[in-house]
Amino acid sequence: MLINYKFLNKKIIKIRKDFPFLKRIIYKIYNLIYFDNAATIQMPNNVIKVINEYNIYYNSNIHRGTHYLSNSATLAYERTRKIVCKFINAKYKEEIIFTKGTTESINMVSNSYGFKLKKGNEILISIMEHHSNIIPWKILSEKKKLKLKIIPVNDKGLVDIKKYKRLFTKKTKLVVITHVSNVSGVINPIKKLSIIAHKKKSLILVDGAQAISHKKIDVQKLNVDFYVFSSHKSYGPTGVGILYVRLDILRCMVPWQFGGEMVRNFTFFKKKINFSEVPYKFEAGTQAICNIIAFYTSLKWLKKNLNFIKIWEKILIFYLIKKLNNIKNIHILGKNKRISVLSFIIEGINSHDIGLLLDQYGIAIRTGNHCVQPMLNNYGINTVCRISFAIYNSLEEIKLFVNFLKKIIKIFLY
């Protein structure tokens, strides 16, 4: 494939102007190089503008007023639900629930769908899951006396399909799996895993937090029952999560949180509480209205740029791997096709020390266990350095990063 680097470079220069945070000077010396996008991706100007305009001109509560501001906020809020529905190709907008983040989305499923599970039922969960997709199921299994069965990975860091198939029994009710590893960046074959799960009469929940800003997501093609992700990992603000639930399943689920908006009518003299229709019965209390409205603009921006993101990030990750492979003592986690996330260790140097020293040069990476201790334990390591790219990162930034990394290695090892 021929790549027009001159054209790409011009496009990146233009895109970078849309992200004001890139103007930051760190320690009054270095231009910021932000390689921590798997934790939080920055927002473009138009998203920031929407947040500011909402707070100046439209700040109001939704669904509860007859006045202009409330109606305007309600329309904008529901417009976001519609664009999320289209963005992931859900069948109905009612299948989209707003939460505080991916973590709350998972907790909602574990406390709502999990309410139906019975003693002895089984949940299959992969070893590569983020703690936010392990702890809720661990707590639920202890509370309801369920059995958690671990899905192993192969030497490429992917789910081992043969072993996965053998884990199912008549008691298996749910599969819990990440779409993309937040450490190795490898992409699990979700459609294949879903087909197997459904043949075994099991549902499947997919954590899409690390996939949503890098891949086109089609929940109908993937054939998943639950799909979760966050706004702040898709060029939007923090405090907004999405829970997609197939409508027939959602209508059978009980609410987890209780309060305003999710009740149609209530009196002390009736035993049964009359809940609102889906999805509103799962959106108790006041939501992060401003940020949900801004998420509409984030998704419009992401949809417009997604094809370019996929091309550019492939170039970035290929270039990074090529550069790192020329450095002694570096070990990269995962051997398979990946999105733009890469973790590595350097023999003889603590990852935390590497992160601290890179920060002195204005380079932001993530170090530690990344809330995936079971996976790292499986590799026999405790901590790693993680690099994760977004559309605004450049080849020049990678060159600078590699040069500074070589300096750090010399300090410690030579």
Protein Blocks (a to p, Z undefined) as FASTA:
>chain_A
ZZdfklmmmmmmmmmmmmmklmpcghhlaccddfklmmoccddfklmmmmmmmmmmmgcc
ehiacbfklmmmmmmmmmmmmmmmmmnopabfklpccdfbfklmmmmmmmmmmmmpcehi
acdddfkbcfklmmmmmmmmmmnopacddddddfkopacfklmmmmpcfklmbdcddfbd
cklopacdfklmmmmmmmnopacdddfklmmmmcccdfklnopabdcddfklnopaehia
cddddfklmmmpccfbgcehjambdcfkbmbdcddddfklmmgcjddfklmmmmmmmmmm
mmmmmmmmmmmmmmmmmmmmmmmmmpghiacehjbdcdfbdcdddehiafklmmmmmmmn
opacdedjkopmkmmmmnopabdcdddddfkbcfklmmmmmmmmmmmmmmmmZZ
